[in-house]
């Protein structure tokens, strides 16, 4: 059913129709917002605040190496996650933390084609916090080594948690 338009010249009528169509599309594009803001630095890790769909989602430690960036994040629901660059795989995928003070930890991982990610459980996170110097990671058959700089993983994770608390209005 056509929209009744005031008596207007044909070019103005077309302009009004185009503007109305454009306004109808704008709300859908706003939903797909993703934004990263650098909140600080701890050792070799950049601390990032990540917003999705216009709302705070998580803070992450972003550590780079020649293998690509490693991220360890803590989200609104206080869930830890680790992610690494993608790897072409078929079948199940494992992400392993190697040589932690408590040994090796394996996690079932998923990939979205851009990152490989896994949830870190509490026991594993306790071991991660004791890592100093470098963190070693294995995704599929690829090993990666990330230098932490002059900070331990505990120092870095405290910054991630503080960023999450601030973003949620707790500090």
N, C-alpha and C positions, 0 to 999 in steps of 0.2 A: 504494500500500500504506500503510495507516495506521501512524502511529508509536505504538508501545505506550507508554502513559502509566501511571504508578503510580495506584493507586486513589485518586482525588482527587474532590473535589466537582466538579460540572459547571462552575461558574464558574472554578475553578482550572484545569481542563483547557483551557478556552477561552483563559485568560490565558497558559498555557504554549505553546499553539499560536501565538497572536499574537506572543509574544516570540520564538519560534523563527523565525517568518517574518520578523520585523523584523531579526534577526541575520543572516539569509541575504541581506538586501538591503544592509546596511551596507557590505560591501567594495566593491560596485559604485559606490556614491556617493563613496567616498574617492578613486577613480581620477580623477575629473574636477576635481581641485583646481587652482586658479589663485590665485597670491598675488603681490602687489606690495608691496615694502617700500622706503621712501625711504632711500637711503644717504647722501645729501648734496646739495649744490648747487654748481654751477660756472657763474658768469655767470647767464644766464637759464634754464639747464637744470637740472632736477631729475634726479639720478642715481638710477635705480631698480634694485633687484634683483628679478628675476622668476622665481618657482618655478612649475613645472607638474608635476602629478601627484606632488606632495610632494617634488620634486627640483629643484635649481637648474638653470635653463635658460639665462638670459642677463641681462646688465645693459644698461640703455638710458638714453640722454639723452632727456628728455621736455621739449620746448620748446613753449609754447603761443602762439597768436595768435588773431585773430578767425576764422580759417579752421578752427581746431581744432588738436589736438596733432600735432606732428611727433615721430617717434621714430627715433633712430639707435641700433642695438643691436649688441652683439658677443656671440656665444653660446659655449657650451661647446666647439664645434668651431672656434672662432676665425674665424667667418664674420660679416662685417658685413652689416647689413640696414637699410633705411630704410623707414619706413611713414608714411602720412598718412591723414587721414579718407577715408571711402568716397566714391565717385562713381558715380552710375548710368551704366553703360556697356554697350555691346554690342560684341562683337568684341574685337580686341586692345587692350591698354591699355599706355600708356607713362608712365613717371615720369621727369621731367627735372630735373636740377640746373642752374639758370641762372646765368650770370654768375660762374662760379667763376674763380679766377686762371688756370685752364687752359682756359677756355671752357665750353661746354654739354656735359653728359653725359646720355645717354638710356639707360634701362634698361627691359627687358621687365618688366612688373609683373603681379601677380595680385591678386585681391580675394576676401575671404571674406565680404563684405557689411558687415563692421565696420571693416576697414582695407584700404588699398591698399598692397602691399609689394613690394619688389624687393631683390635681392642687390646689394651694391656690390662691384665688382671692385677689385683692388689699385691699378691705375692711377687709377681714379676716386677711390679713397679718399685717395691722395696729394694730389689736387687739393682734396678736401674739407678736409683738414687745414690748408690754407693760407687757408681762408675766415676773414674777420674781419668783425665788425660785424653782418652779417645773412646768412642763407642763404635763397636764393630757389628755389622749387620749383614745378614745373608738373605737374599730374596731369590728364590729358585736356585739357580747355580751361580748367581752373581754375588760376590763378596764386596762390601764397601767399608771404608774406614773413615770416620769423621772425627777430626781433631776438635776438642772442646775448648782449647785455649786455656786461659788462666782461671777457669771456673770448673767446678765439679757438676755432675748432672743434678745433684741436689740444689746447688745454687741456681741453676738454670730453671729447674722445675718450680722452685719457690717464686721466681719472677713470673712464670707462666700462670701459676695459681693466683698471685697478687693481681696480675692483669685481669684475670677472669673475675675476681672479686670486685675490683674497681668498676669494670664494665657492667656488672650486675648491681652496682650501687651499694656495695658493702664496705667501701673503704676509700 
